[in-house]
Amino acid sequence: MNIAISNTSEKPIYQQLFEQISAQIIKGEINQGYNLPPIRQAAKELSVSIITIKKAWEELERCGLIYTITGKGCFVSELSSVEVLQKRNEMIMKQMVKDVSYYKSFGLTLDEIIELLQESY
């Protein structure tokens, strides 16, 4: 698990953790069945609060990317390639809806959004 936290980012730290870990799970960089570090250990290693880690882990579990076994810890869910693709697409669509709404608030057309997306890609 490779995590880089930015204290200057506009995104809350729990969101940074969630996004980085979920991307690593989706891309197969964190293996299915992997035991995530306990909340207290992760908080200490990353120099963040226990509440921040707990919130990130809860978000990962809510999305079905990890599961908890009481007394044993949190583990990466066993997902088929179809389920991984579905989860990836759900997460991307959720973000895209927010982004498109933001762009539309500036009066951009679909063609303008696509053009800007192509430039930035």
Backbone torsions as a table, in degrees:
resi	resn	phi	psi	omega
1	MET	NA	124.1	-178.0
2	ASN	-117.8	114.7	-175.3
3	ILE	-123.8	134.1	174.1
4	ALA	-127.2	113.2	-178.5
5	ILE	-98.5	134.9	175.9
6	SER	-111.4	118.7	177.5
7	ASN	-78.1	-9.8	179.6
8	THR	-99.6	-3.7	-179.9
9	SER	-70.2	150.8	174.9
10	GLU	-73.5	-20.8	-179.0
11	LYS	-78.7	138.3	174.7
12	PRO	-60.7	152.7	-177.2
13	ILE	-60.7	-40.6	179.4
14	TYR	-59.7	-35.8	179.7
15	GLN	-69.5	-39.3	176.4
16	GLN	-60.9	-44.5	178.6
17	LEU	-61.8	-49.1	-179.6
18	PHE	-57.1	-48.8	-177.0
19	GLU	-63.7	-43.4	-178.2
20	GLN	-68.8	-44.8	-179.0
21	ILE	-68.8	-42.9	179.9
22	SER	-63.1	-39.7	178.1
23	ALA	-63.5	-40.8	179.3
24	GLN	-66.8	-36.1	176.5
25	ILE	-67.4	-48.3	-178.4
26	ILE	-60.3	-40.0	-178.7
27	LYS	-80.9	-3.9	179.1
28	GLY	81.1	12.1	178.9
29	GLU	-76.5	-24.5	171.7
30	ILE	-113.1	119.7	-173.4
31	ASN	-71.3	150.5	174.0
32	GLN	-60.8	139.3	-178.8
33	GLY	87.2	-8.2	179.7
34	TYR	-59.4	134.6	179.0
35	ASN	-89.6	109.5	177.5
36	LEU	-64.0	152.6	178.0
37	PRO	-62.6	148.3	176.2
38	PRO	-56.9	153.0	-176.0
39	ILE	-54.1	-47.3	-178.1
40	ARG	-63.9	-41.2	179.2
41	GLN	-65.2	-46.6	179.5
42	ALA	-61.1	-41.7	179.4
43	ALA	-61.4	-42.7	-179.7
44	LYS	-66.8	-46.6	-178.4
45	GLU	-63.3	-36.0	-177.2
46	LEU	-95.1	-3.8	-179.2
47	SER	57.3	46.7	175.8
48	VAL	-129.6	170.6	-177.6
49	SER	-74.7	155.7	176.3
50	ILE	-60.7	-38.1	-179.8
51	ILE	-61.4	-38.6	179.6
52	THR	-63.4	-46.9	179.1
53	ILE	-64.2	-44.9	-179.8
54	LYS	-57.5	-42.4	-179.8
55	LYS	-65.3	-41.4	178.6
56	ALA	-64.8	-45.1	179.6
57	TRP	-63.0	-40.2	178.6
58	GLU	-63.4	-39.7	178.6
59	GLU	-65.8	-41.2	177.3
60	LEU	-62.3	-39.8	179.5
61	GLU	-70.6	-40.0	178.9
62	ARG	-59.2	-35.0	179.7
63	CYS	-82.2	-4.5	178.1
64	GLY	82.3	12.9	-179.2
65	LEU	-85.3	-24.3	175.3
66	ILE	-135.3	165.6	174.7
67	TYR	-139.6	158.7	-177.8
68	THR	-114.3	136.8	170.4
69	ILE	-114.7	115.8	-176.7
70	THR	-54.1	128.4	178.3
71	GLY	84.5	-9.2	-178.8
72	LYS	-117.5	-29.2	177.6
73	GLY	122.7	-167.0	-179.0
74	CYS	-108.0	137.1	-175.9
75	PHE	-129.2	149.2	176.4
76	VAL	-70.7	131.0	-177.7
77	SER	-63.2	149.1	174.9
78	GLU	-87.1	107.1	-176.9
79	LEU	-121.6	141.3	174.7
80	SER	-71.8	166.1	179.3
81	SER	-62.3	-32.9	177.4
82	VAL	-67.0	-43.2	179.1
83	GLU	-65.3	-38.9	177.8
84	VAL	-62.2	-45.0	178.8
85	LEU	-62.1	-42.2	178.3
86	GLN	-62.8	-45.1	179.7
87	LYS	-63.2	-43.7	178.5
88	ARG	-58.8	-47.5	-178.5
89	ASN	-65.4	-38.3	176.8
90	GLU	-61.3	-45.5	-178.5
91	MET	-66.1	-40.3	179.5
92	ILE	-66.7	-44.3	-179.9
93	MET	-62.8	-39.9	178.7
94	LYS	-58.3	-45.2	179.5
95	GLN	-70.0	-40.8	-177.9
96	MET	-63.7	-37.7	178.3
97	VAL	-59.7	-44.2	178.2
98	LYS	-63.5	-45.8	-177.3
99	ASP	-64.5	-45.6	-179.2
100	VAL	-63.4	-39.7	177.1
101	SER	-59.6	-43.1	178.4
102	TYR	-61.7	-46.7	-179.3
103	TYR	-64.6	-39.3	179.4
104	LYS	-65.4	-29.1	179.1
105	SER	-65.0	-19.6	176.0
106	PHE	-91.4	0.5	178.4
107	GLY	83.8	14.7	-179.4
108	LEU	-72.2	142.9	174.1
109	THR	-85.3	168.3	177.5
110	LEU	-59.0	-43.1	179.7
111	ASP	-61.4	-39.7	179.1
112	GLU	-67.8	-38.7	177.7
113	ILE	-62.9	-45.9	179.9
114	ILE	-61.9	-43.4	179.6
115	GLU	-60.9	-45.0	179.5
116	LEU	-67.2	-36.9	177.8
117	LEU	-63.9	-43.4	179.0
118	GLN	-64.2	-38.8	178.1
119	GLU	-64.3	-40.7	-176.7
120	SER	-78.6	-22.3	-179.0
121	TYR	-75.8	NA	NA
